[in-house]
Amino acid sequence: MGKETMDLAADDAVEAILRGGLAREARALTAVVPVLRHLLGTEAQGLVSEAILARVRGMILDIAAQLLAAQAGRDPAARVPGGDPAALDALAEGLMGEEALLAHCHALATESLLADRLQQRHAIDPVLSPLLQELIAAEDPAVAALAMATLAAQSRFVQSQRRMELALGELPAELFHALLARVPGGTGDGAGLARLQAGYDEATSRLGLLARLVAAMRRGAVAALALEHAGLALFAAAIASETRCPRGEAVLACQEGQGVRLALLLRAAGLAVPAIERQMVLAEPAAQLPSAIGALTPARAAALLGAGRLA
């Protein structure tokens, strides 16, 4: 009986260490969106990298321009300059106050910059990973076609990030419809906005394709939990699928200073300690795997993550 009590005390101590680390990382991440909102409206510098700030600002301006183009009956995808600059500035300013949009753009900008860093440090291709090549060559024609569509979408993502753009059709459904409601003069019932709504299909967006591809892999999706083999895009989609966490959270866990969260996500996804260590080295070479991770079951790791989930 005494040994059982000691074991329970040890387990509590292990989890207290992990909860503390997770809470510190969560505080750092939850501060990002308010800081972004502040910096986008001021000339302040230093709290968020200039690369992140520029990409987020560029994506929001691009979204505002597309919305106004659709409202005016023009093709948003053409991105032909036109319209009222004052209306564009006003809509963009309003969009910069939308926390859900800021958080989404921040995750995309972070993903793009992390993928660039992984390519520079470890030669991990941000578009065509070894796993995606294998899936394109799959015997199942449906899987192969889905992988080819994912490849094309990932290539477009890399190019659009370099141009600091974000196509409206790439937004998650809830965010897409919420932004259409922000357009002055209506809630999507104009002809141009109605066409935009009619042509929207979340399943064909990059994020939709990644999620569908991971689902199509079934039990083979464990292969996507190897960052070097899968590439960041599929890796984050696989973590999200296996742990039921938002994909953006999986992306943000791969950045520096988020080692506890990444380790817990990988443990919750079912990886053993040696495999978790390999992913940690790739994501953050200087990071040390929390020694307590090995003492947790995947279910308990998931419970800790759920209790400390980002708002």
Rosetta blueprint (number, residue, H / E / L):
1 M L
2 G H
3 K H
4 E H
5 T H
6 M H
7 D H
8 L H
9 A H
10 A H
11 D H
12 D H
13 A H
14 V H
15 E H
16 A H
17 I H
18 L H
19 R H
20 G H
21 G H
22 L H
23 A H
24 R H
25 E H
26 A H
27 R H
28 A H
29 L H
30 T H
31 A L
32 V H
33 V H
34 P H
35 V H
36 L H
37 R H
38 H H
39 L H
40 L H
41 G L
42 T L
43 E L
44 A L
45 Q L
46 G L
47 L L
48 V L
49 S L
50 E H
51 A H
52 I H
53 L H
54 A H
55 R H
56 V H
57 R H
58 G H
59 M H
60 I H
61 L H
62 D H
63 I H
64 A H
65 A H
66 Q H
67 L H
68 L H
69 A H
70 A H
71 Q H
72 A L
73 G L
74 R L
75 D L
76 P H
77 A H
78 A H
79 R L
80 V L
81 P L
82 G L
83 G L
84 D L
85 P H
86 A H
87 A H
88 L H
89 D H
90 A H
91 L H
92 A H
93 E H
94 G H
95 L H
96 M L
97 G L
98 E L
99 E H
100 A H
101 L H
102 L H
103 A H
104 H H
105 C H
106 H H
107 A H
108 L H
109 A H
110 T H
111 E H
112 S H
113 L H
114 L H
115 A H
116 D H
117 R H
118 L H
119 Q H
120 Q H
121 R H
122 H H
123 A L
124 I L
125 D L
126 P L
127 V L
128 L L
129 S L
130 P H
131 L H
132 L H
133 Q H
134 E H
135 L H
136 I H
137 A L
138 A L
139 E L
140 D L
141 P H
142 A H
143 V H
144 A H
145 A H
146 L H
147 A H
148 M H
149 A H
150 T H
151 L H
152 A H
153 A H
154 Q H
155 S H
156 R H
157 F H
158 V H
159 Q H
160 S H
161 Q H
162 R H
163 R L
164 M L
165 E L
166 L L
167 A L
168 L H
169 G H
170 E H
171 L L
172 P L
173 A H
174 E H
175 L H
176 F H
177 H H
178 A H
179 L H
180 L H
181 A L
182 R L
183 V L
184 P L
185 G L
186 G L
187 T L
188 G L
189 D L
190 G L
191 A H
192 G H
193 L H
194 A H
195 R H
196 L H
197 Q H
198 A H
199 G L
200 Y L
201 D L
202 E H
203 A H
204 T H
205 S L
206 R H
207 L H
208 G H
209 L H
210 L H
211 A H
212 R H
213 L H
214 V H
215 A H
216 A H
217 M H
218 R H
219 R H
220 G H
221 A H
222 V H
223 A H
224 A H
225 L H
226 A L
227 L H
228 E H
229 H H
230 A H
231 G H
232 L H
233 A H
234 L H
235 F H
236 A H
237 A H
238 A H
239 I H
240 A H
241 S H
242 E H
243 T H
244 R L
245 C L
246 P L
247 R H
248 G H
249 E H
250 A H
251 V H
252 L H
253 A L
254 C L
255 Q L
256 E L
257 G L
258 Q L
259 G H
260 V H
261 R H
262 L H
263 A H
264 L H
265 L H
266 L H
267 R H
268 A H
269 A L
270 G L
271 L L
272 A L
273 V H
274 P H
275 A H
276 I H
277 E H
278 R H
279 Q H
280 M H
281 V H
282 L H
283 A H
284 E L
285 P L
286 A L
287 A L
288 Q L
289 L L
290 P L
291 S H
292 A H
293 I H
294 G H
295 A H
296 L L
297 T L
298 P H
299 A H
300 R H
301 A H
302 A H
303 A H
304 L H
305 L H
306 G H
307 A H
308 G L
309 R L
310 L L
311 A L
